[in-house]
Amino acid sequence: MKSNIIDKSLKDTKVLIVDDEDLLAWSIDTELKSLGAQTLRTSSLAETLQQFSDFAPDLVILDLRLTDGDGMELLKKWSRESPEMPVILITAHGAIDSAITALRYGAFDYLQKPFEFKNLLISVKRASEISLLRQKVSSLKSLEKPRSKVEIIGSGINTEELKRSLLKVAKSKADTILISGETGTGKELAARAIHPWSERSAHPFIEINCASIPENLLESELFGHEKGAFTDARERKLGLFEIAKNGSVFLDEIGELPLSLQAKLLRVLEYRRFRRLGGTKDLDFSARIIAATNKDLLDEAQNKHFRLDLYYRLDVLSLELPPLRDRSDDLPELIEYFITKLSDDLGIKKPQFDEGALKKISLHSWPGNIRELKNVLQRALILYEPDIVLAEHLTIRTHTNHTSDNSDTNNSIHKFSLPIQGLSLEEVEKDLLSQALDRAQNSRTKAADLLGISRHTLRYRMEKYHMDVH
């Protein structure tokens, strides 16, 4: 029979039906499947205990009287180990004491046989909604990630173009996004901006740094594990891929992911399924992967440090974040933003900013990018608590990462031919890029070294002038 009592709230809800009456269990199973639920039927305590972990139900319909024991024992176990999971009890024995006991152990509802399917379906719908709500609340509490839209500071040409690109990428249907850029350019901020702008904003945003977790723990963090999967696995743990559901998983520093896990990640992206450690069944994966790196993954792949097939699978939609030295128009806004925020965080009066300090900042190349700028400003406010930030308050360390060594004739930009006569600055820059690429035989890494810039800056400039970046 069809019912319009249940709507889309049952779509993809996982319901475990535990009943040893085959006809009744089949009827419940057929009805729930017709309404979009994923179902599993078991008929005994032993079978239920064996299959429960692999199925990981959102809710359970449980008969109290089973062939090999009392369903109340299952209810007691789940009330301890899975308290967020609603359990609907059905029984032919409607004694008031068993109902009270069941409710005391957290049963969501209690129905006496024979019952009308309409009443069961109403209870299942309510349980499904409660289960979904509890999962969302649990995810939010554990992740503590803000839902509000993230502001990208700056209104320069490059930054406005970045904002437009982020919005397009967020609204797209792409299930993988690759963000690259130098250290400190704001890759995490970009990922956080993509999520609330997307259709996935109502679902979790989950972040993990691939370089900060030991390899033996990283797999369990991503995929989860079953009880007994390894020595310290005392209970089942859901992995981040499972918690994310239809949200976004941000894999920061993806270039540091061990090769063994790269193969498993590729499988997840290809088949949209994964398996917990120690598990025997595949689980569906529907989240979007946002990966970030400060490395050139194509170079890493050529050096056998990154899987080439994974690189191409991740590079469906890619964004290259411009370094701060290419965002000089944004410096006043960034300074104002950080001075205001840092003053508030430190509990001090917001200082003014001297023109000499601004000039000192504008002349620096900022190899550490926005992170370095923030650190310089924070150091000035902590050490001096000035009413006016002066140039002498700014401790800017000298770096040589992005400047050429004039004593090296092979790497000196001054050894390039500079046909400035009659050309615009843009034409000169494009000509220098072409010369460097020719001299480096199209190796971007060598061309960047010749010009005294990073690979990311080279790529950004090539994209700016519509040069082939592949």
VOPA-859027 format. One record per residue (C-alpha): residue in three letters; x, y, z. Coordinates in steps of 0.25 Angstrom, whole numbers, plus 5000, padded with zeros to 4 digits. Example, Ala and Ser with C-alpha at 12.3 -4.5 7.8 and 13.67 -1.06 7.14 Angstrom:
2
ala504949825031;ser505549965029;
end
This chain:
470
met500050005000;lys500550144997;ser500450255008;asn500550405006;ile500850415021;ile502350405019;asp503050505010;lys504450525006;ser504850515021;leu505050365019;lys505950385006;asp507250305009;thr506850285024;lys507550155028;val506450065036;leu506849935043;ile505649845045;val505749735056;asp504649645056;asp504549495055;glu503149495048;asp503549485034;leu502249535028;leu502149665037;ala503649695035;trp503449675020;ser502249775020;ile502949875028;asp504249865019;thr503449875006;glu502649995011;leu503850075016;lys504650045003;ser503550094994;leu503750225002;gly505150234999;ala505750175012;gln506950085012;thr506549965020;leu507149835026;arg506449725032;thr506949635044;ser506149525052;ser507049495064;leu507949555074;ala509149485068;glu508849535054;thr508549675059;leu509849685067;gln510649635055;gln510049725045;phe509849855053;ser511149925051;asp511349905037;phe509949955034;ala510050075044;pro508550105044;asp507850235046;leu506750175054;val506250035058;ile504949965058;leu505049855069;asp504149745073;leu504349715088;arg504149565087;leu505149495078;thr505449345076;asp506849345083;gly506549455094;asp505949585099;gly505949705090;met506049785103;glu507549745104;leu507849815090;leu507049935095;lys507949945107;lys509249925099;trp508850035089;ser508450135100;arg509850125105;glu510650115092;ser509750195082;pro508850285090;glu508550375078;met507850265070;pro506350255072;val505750115075;ile504350085072;leu503849965080;ile502749865075;thr502149755083;ala500949665084;his501149675099;gly500649805103;ala500849795118;ile501049935124;asp502249895132;ser503049865119;ala502649995113;ile503150075125;thr504449995125;ala504650015110;leu504350165111;arg505350175123;tyr506450115114;gly506150225103;ala505150155094;phe504650265084;asp503250195083;tyr502450075087;leu501450005078;gln500649885082;lys500249775072;pro499349775064;phe499549925060;glu499150005048;phe500250035038;lys499850175038;asn500250195053;leu501650125050;leu501950215038;ile501650335047;ser502550285057;val503650255047;lys503550395041;arg503650465054;ala504850375058;ser505550395045;glu505450545047;ile505950535061;ser507150455056;leu507450545045;leu507450665055;arg508250595066;gln509350565055;lys509350705051;val509450755065;ser510550655068;ser511350695056;leu511250845059;lys511650825074;ser512850735070;leu513350825059;glu512950965064;lys513051025050;pro512351155047;arg511151145037;ser511251295033;lys511851345020;val513351375020;glu513851505016;ile515051515007;ile515751645010;gly516151744999;ser515551804986;gly516751804977;ile516551754963;asn517251614966;thr516351604979;glu515051634972;glu515451534961;leu515651434972;lys514351454979;arg513651434966;ser514351304963;leu514051254977;leu512551284975;lys512551214962;val513351094968;ala512351084980;lys511151084972;ser511650984962;lys511250834963;ala512750794964;asp513050684975;thr514550724975;ile515150854976;leu516650884977;ile517251014983;ser518751044981;gly519551154986;glu520751194994;thr520751175009;gly519951285016;thr519151325004;gly517851285011;lys517451145005;glu516751105017;leu515951235017;ala515651215002;ala515051075005;arg514251135017;ala513651235007;ile513351124997;his512451045006;pro511451145011;trp511251194997;ser510951054992;glu509650964992;arg510350885003;ser510351005013;ala509350935022;his510250815024;pro511550805032;phe512850865027;ile513950775032;glu515450805032;ile516650725034;asn518150755032;cys518850635025;ala520150675030;ser519850695045;ile519350555048;pro520250425048;glu519950335036;asn519550215045;leu518450305051;leu518050385038;glu517350265032;ser516450245044;glu516150395044;leu515650395030;phe514950265029;gly514650225043;his514850085049;glu514049975055;lys514249925070;gly515449835070;ala515949885057;phe517349905064;thr517849905078;asp517250035083;ala515950025076;arg515049995088;glu513750045081;arg513250085067;lys513750215062;leu513050295050;gly514150355041;leu514050495036;phe513650445022;glu512350385029;ile512050505038;ala512150605026;lys510950535019;asn510550635008;gly511450745013;ser512950785010;val514250715014;phe515450815014;leu516750735012;asp517850835015;glu519250805011;ile518750695002;gly520150684996;glu520650625009;leu519650515009;pro520350375009;leu520450304996;ser519650185002;leu518550275006;gln518550344993;ala518150214986;lys516950194996;leu516550344994;leu516550324979;arg515650204980;val514650284989;leu514650394978;glu514450294967;tyr513350204973;arg512850304984;arg512950184994;phe513850155005;arg513950055016;arg514250075031;leu515550005036;gly515149865041;gly513849875033;thr513349785023;lys512349865015;asp512449995007;leu511850125011;asp511350235002;phe512150365001;ser511350484996;ala512250605001;arg513050694993;ile514550694994;ile515250824995;ala516750804995;ala517850904997;thr519350904995;asn520550994994;lys521250904985;asp521250884970;leu520550744970;leu520850724956;asp522350744959;glu522150654971;ala521450544962;gln522650554952;asn523550534964;lys522750414969;his522350484982;phe520850494978;arg519950404969;leu519750464955;asp518350394954;leu517950454968;tyr518450594963;tyr517550584950;arg516350544959;leu516550654968;asp516850764958;val515350764952;leu515250914957;ser516550984961;leu516751114968;glu518151184969;leu518151284980;pro519051404977;pro520151444986;leu520051574995;arg521151634986;asp520151624974;arg519051694983;ser519751824987;asp518351894985;asp517851814996;leu518851855007;pro518151975013;glu516851895015;leu517651775020;ile518351865030;glu517151925035;tyr516451795036;phe517551735044;ile517851855053;thr516351865057;lys516251715060;leu517551705067;ser517251825076;asp515951765080;asp516551625082;leu517651685091;gly516751785098;ile517451905094;lys517152045088;lys517152035073;pro518352115068;gln518552195056;phe519452155044;asp520652245040;glu520952275025;gly522352235027;ala521852095033;leu520952075021;lys522152105011;lys523052005019;ile521951905017;ser521751935002;leu523251914999;his523351775005;ser523151654996;trp522351575007;pro522851435004;gly522051395016;asn520751465010;ile519551495018;arg520051415030;glu521351485031;leu520651625030;lys519751585041;asn520951535050;val521651665047;leu520451755052;gln520151665064;arg521651675068;ala521551825067;leu520251835076;ile520751735086;leu522151795088;tyr521851945087;glu520351965089;pro520552095081;asp519552205079;ile520152215065;val520752105058;leu522152155052;ala523052095043;glu524052055054;his522951975061;leu522951885049;thr523951765050;ile524051715036;arg525051615034;thr525851605021;his525551485012;thr526351444999;asn525251344994;his524751434983;thr525851514979;ser526951474969;asp528451464972;asn529151564963;ser530451494965;asp529851374958;thr529951404943;asn528951284940;asn527951324950;ser527951474949;ile526751544942;his527751654937;lys528251554927;phe526951554920;ser526751634908;leu525851754911;pro525251814899;ile524551924906;gln524552024895;gly523152054891;leu522551934899;ser521551944911;leu521951894925;glu520951774922;glu521651744909;val523051744915;glu522551654926;lys521951554916;asp523251554908;leu524051524920;leu523151404924;ser523351354909;gln524851374910;ala524951294923;leu524051184919;asp524851174906;arg526151174913;ala525551064923;gln525050984912;asn523651004918;ser523950954932;arg523151044941;thr524051014953;lys525351054945;ala524651174939;ala524151224952;asp525651214958;leu526151294946;leu525151404949;gly525351404964;ile523951374967;ser523151254972;arg522451154963;his521151204968;thr521451344964;leu521951294950;arg520651214948;tyr519751334953;arg520451424943;met520351324931;glu518851314934;lys518751464934;tyr519351474920;his518551354915;met519851274913;asp519751124913;val519951074928;his519950924925;
end
